[in-house]
């Protein structure tokens, strides 16, 4: 079952998903995603989803656990707002870089929000921010506690369909409650013992904004694995590595210890950050395990 907003109506309605959708999209954990346009049939028992329209784009991940299927997260969106934070849970460059690679592969613009800046020293904040500014990644520093950056974030969302995504506990719902009066999305304190967040949002849901557009609030995650990126294409989704690829001795260099690879020199010169390179190698290894080693 899912919730739908029938054309011409203002109230969402429950709708059953036809069994044929699961057969047609057997490689997907769910046949529909928030943001999909669908065909509905109404009977005495209510609405049912009969078909899903072609998508403009799809933000997805590999399903959790040992499930190798795709997990659709949101469709037909204008941007993914990736929320990370300082404090608890601690900032994870690996998680951030995984999600940025996935948005690049999907062809969806990403905006990085570094929340809870009141929980970290300014030097650390600027060090992390510089890593992403160097690759021309749009970002914004925010604090749901002090209100820093909230007005700028509100302007960023106006008139667009945006996905809020990130680890559990980074403050997605708290920021949305500040941006839009009346949303009333539930929030919880993070676990100081586990150094991680606890799920409050349990399923993805679309919220319209008074300024136009809408946001899709998603459940917080504890891990993220990109889906469907061919291992040989991963380097294209790390822009700093794609920009210097011609400096490698061999055109087919995959930046993993090949003779004449330019990456070690680029790291020494500060043109590639070591944290980003570590993330690249980790993701590449996972993709090869799933889709086969580069040949």
C-alpha positions in Angstrom: 0.0 0.0 0.0 1.1 3.6 -0.6 -0.4 7.1 -0.5 -1.5 8.9 -3.6 -2.7 12.4 -4.4 -5.4 12.0 -7.2 -5.5 14.8 -9.8 -7.8 17.6 -8.8 -7.9 16.6 -5.1 -6.2 18.1 -2.1 -6.2 15.1 0.3 -3.9 12.1 0.0 -5.6 8.7 -0.3 -4.4 5.1 0.4 -4.0 3.0 -2.6 -3.1 -0.7 -3.1 -0.3 -1.6 -5.5 -1.4 -4.1 -8.1 0.5 -7.4 -8.1 1.5 -7.0 -11.7 3.6 -4.0 -10.8 5.9 -6.2 -8.7 6.2 -8.6 -11.6 7.1 -5.8 -14.1 9.6 -4.3 -11.7 11.0 -7.5 -10.1 14.5 -6.0 -9.7 13.1 -3.2 -7.5 12.2 -3.6 -3.8 9.2 -1.5 -4.4 7.5 -0.8 -7.7 6.7 2.8 -6.9 8.7 5.7 -5.4 7.6 9.1 -3.9 7.3 11.5 -6.8 6.1 8.9 -9.3 3.2 9.7 -11.6 0.8 6.8 -11.7 -2.5 5.6 -13.3 -5.2 5.0 -10.7 -8.3 2.9 -10.7 -11.1 3.7 -8.2 -13.5 1.0 -7.1 -15.9 0.6 -4.2 -12.9 -0.7 -2.2 -10.8 2.5 -2.9 -7.9 3.3 -5.2 -5.3 1.0 -6.8 -2.2 1.8 -8.7 -2.4 0.3 -12.1 0.7 1.6 -13.9 3.8 3.9 -13.3 4.6 6.5 -15.8 8.1 6.8 -17.3 10.4 8.6 -14.9 12.5 11.7 -15.6 15.0 10.4 -13.1 15.3 8.1 -10.1 17.3 8.5 -6.9 17.9 5.0 -5.6 20.3 2.8 -3.6 21.1 -0.9 -3.2 18.6 -2.5 -0.8 19.8 -3.1 2.7 21.2 -6.3 4.0 21.9 -9.1 1.6 19.2 -7.9 -0.8 20.8 -7.1 -4.2 17.7 -5.4 -5.6 17.4 -1.7 -6.3 15.5 0.3 -3.6 13.8 3.3 -5.3 13.9 6.4 -3.0 12.4 9.2 -5.0 11.5 9.9 -8.7 11.1 13.0 -10.9 13.0 15.2 -8.5 14.9 18.5 -9.1 17.6 18.0 -6.5 18.8 15.8 -3.7 19.6 17.7 -0.5 22.2 15.6 1.3 22.2 16.4 5.0 25.3 15.5 7.0 26.3 16.9 10.4 28.9 17.5 13.0 28.6 16.2 16.5 26.4 13.1 16.7 26.4 11.2 14.4 29.9 12.3 13.3 30.5 13.5 9.8 31.3 10.6 7.5 33.1 11.5 4.3 32.6 7.9 3.0 28.8 8.1 3.4 28.8 11.6 1.8 30.9 10.5 -1.1 28.8 7.4 -1.7 25.6 9.4 -2.0 27.2 12.1 -4.2 28.4 9.4 -6.6 24.9 7.9 -6.7 23.3 11.3 -7.4 25.9 12.0 -10.2 25.1 8.6 -11.7 21.4 9.4 -11.6 22.0 12.8 -13.2 20.3 14.6 -10.3 21.9 17.8 -8.9 23.0 17.5 -5.3 23.3 20.1 -2.6 25.3 19.3 0.5 24.0 20.6 3.9 26.4 20.5 6.8 24.2 20.7 9.8 24.9 21.1 13.6 27.7 23.6 13.0 27.2 24.7 16.6 28.6 21.3 17.6 32.1 21.7 16.1 35.0 24.0 16.0 35.2 26.3 13.1 38.5 24.9 11.9 37.1 21.5 11.5 34.0 22.8 9.8 36.1 24.8 7.3 38.4 21.8 6.6 35.4 19.6 5.7 33.7 22.4 3.7 36.9 23.1 1.8 37.1 19.5 0.6 33.8 19.9 -1.2 34.1 23.4 -2.3 37.3 22.4 -4.1 35.3 20.1 -6.3 32.6 22.8 -6.9 30.0 20.9 -4.8 27.3 23.4 -3.7 27.0 23.4 0.1 25.4 25.2 3.0 26.3 25.4 6.7 23.3 25.2 9.0 22.2 24.7 12.6 18.7 23.8 13.5 19.6 24.8 17.1 20.7 28.4 16.3 18.9 28.9 13.0 22.1 29.5 11.0 21.5 28.9 7.3 17.8 28.1 7.6 16.7 31.1 5.5 19.1 30.2 2.8 17.9 26.6 2.8 14.3 27.8 2.6 15.2 29.8 -0.6 17.0 26.8 -2.0 13.9 24.6 -1.7 11.4 27.1 -3.1 9.7 26.1 -6.3 11.5 22.7 -6.5 10.9 19.1 -5.7 13.7 18.2 -3.3 14.7 15.0 -1.5 16.1 15.3 2.0 18.5 12.4 2.6 21.1 11.4 5.1 22.1 9.4 8.2 19.7 8.9 11.1 20.1 11.8 13.5 21.6 14.4 11.3 18.6 16.7 11.8 16.7 16.5 8.5 13.3 16.7 10.2 14.3 19.4 12.6 15.5 21.6 9.6 12.2 21.0 7.8 10.1 21.9 10.8 12.0 25.3 10.9 11.7 25.8 7.1 7.9 25.3 7.0 5.6 26.2 9.9 3.0 23.5 10.7 4.8 20.4 9.3 5.1 19.0 12.8 7.5 16.1 11.7 8.4 14.1 14.8 12.0 14.3 16.0 14.1 12.4 18.6 17.3 12.9 20.4 20.3 11.0 19.1 21.8 8.2 21.1 25.0 9.4 22.8 26.0 5.8 23.6 25.7 4.6 20.0 26.9 7.8 18.5 24.1 7.5 16.0 20.6 8.6 15.3 17.4 6.7 15.9 14.7 6.5 13.2 11.8 8.9 13.6 10.7 9.2 10.0 9.6 5.7 9.1 8.7 6.1 5.4 9.4 8.7 2.7 6.7 11.3 2.4 6.1 14.4 0.2 5.3 17.7 1.9 4.2 20.7 -0.1 5.8 24.1 0.6 4.0 27.4 0.9 6.8 29.0 -1.2 6.0 26.5 -4.0 7.5 23.1 -4.7 7.7 20.3 -2.1 10.2 18.3 -0.1 10.4 14.6 0.3 11.5 13.6 3.8 13.1 10.2 3.9 13.9 7.8 6.8 17.4 8.2 8.1 19.8 5.5 7.1 22.8 3.8 8.7 24.5 2.7 5.5 24.3 3.4 1.8 25.5 1.5 -1.2 25.1 2.9 -4.7 23.2 0.8 -7.1 23.9 0.1 -10.8 27.1 2.1 -11.3 29.4 0.1 -13.7 32.8 -0.2 -11.9 34.6 1.2 -14.9 32.4 4.4 -14.8 32.8 5.2 -11.1 35.8 7.5 -11.8 33.5 9.7 -13.9 31.4 10.5 -10.8 34.4 11.8 -8.8 34.8 15.1 -10.7 38.3 15.9 -9.5 39.5 12.5 -10.8 37.7 12.9 -14.1 39.3 16.3 -14.6 42.9 15.0 -14.3 42.4 11.6 -16.0 44.5 12.6 -19.1 47.5 13.0 -16.8 47.7 9.2 -16.3 50.1 7.2 -18.4 47.3 4.9 -19.6 43.9 6.0 -20.8 42.4 2.9 -19.1 43.8 3.8 -15.7 41.3 3.3 -12.9 43.4 5.0 -10.2 44.2 2.0 -8.1 47.9 1.6 -8.3 48.4 1.3 -12.1 51.8 2.3 -13.5 51.9 6.0 -14.3 48.7 6.9 -12.3 48.5 10.6 -11.6 46.5 10.3 -8.3 49.5 10.0 -5.9 51.0 13.2 -7.2 47.6 14.9 -7.2 47.1 14.0 -3.6 50.5 15.3 -2.7 49.7 18.6 -4.5 46.3 18.9 -2.8 44.3 18.5 -6.1 42.7 15.3 -4.8 41.8 14.9 -1.1 42.9 11.6 0.5 39.5 11.1 2.1 37.8 11.3 -1.3 40.3 8.9 -2.8 39.8 6.4 0.1 36.0 6.6 -0.6 36.6 6.0 -4.3 38.6 2.8 -3.7 36.1 1.5 -1.1 33.1 2.1 -3.5 35.0 0.6 -6.4 35.8 -2.5 -4.5 32.1 -3.0 -3.5 30.9 -2.4 -7.1 33.4 -5.0 -8.4 32.1 -7.5 -5.9 28.6 -6.9 -7.1 29.1 -6.5 -10.9 32.4 -8.1 -11.6 36.0 -6.8 -11.6 37.2 -4.4 -14.2 38.8 -6.1 -17.1 
